[in-house]
């Protein structure tokens, strides 16, 4: 059986990384929205037309969504909190399933799934070799402020989640 302290440390590292990364991502999305609002307001002023607040809110609404990479991050942090740290804190060594096997399997799943976050985020922003900028995504690159789902990002997130479930199953088998 894996030591509770090691599982708790890994779970805490996953939660800490996830929260910090998500805060930076949310901050970036807010900055992007504010930049877009300023640009649209400036365009309206240059045209000499009144700024329609409802139209601005409608324009920015399509940019308010959680990318697949961030969904993966939120899910891994939630699993680490609820299935790694909480069972260890509640049950500890009183139950081999709740205090040992479940946290170990969940920790394995989170670690493997979280490994897909960085490539998924790279696919989301379409980072890759220059000048072509085609790395791990399929299809034509879209604009910098798109709201369509990047196919490669979705594939990477789903593959990471599936590999995380496989890692959890292997962990259950090994610790059983």
Buried (B, 14 or more C-beta within 10 A) or exposed (E): EBEBEEBBEBBBBBBEBBBEBBEEBEEEBEEBBEEBBEEBEEEBEEEEEEEEEEEBEEBBEEEEEEBBBBBBBBBBBEBBBEBBBBBBEEBEEEEEBBBBBBBBBBBBBBBBBBBBBEBBBBBBEBBBEEEEEEEBBEEEEEEEEEEEEBEBBBBBBBBBBEBBBEBBEBBBEEBE
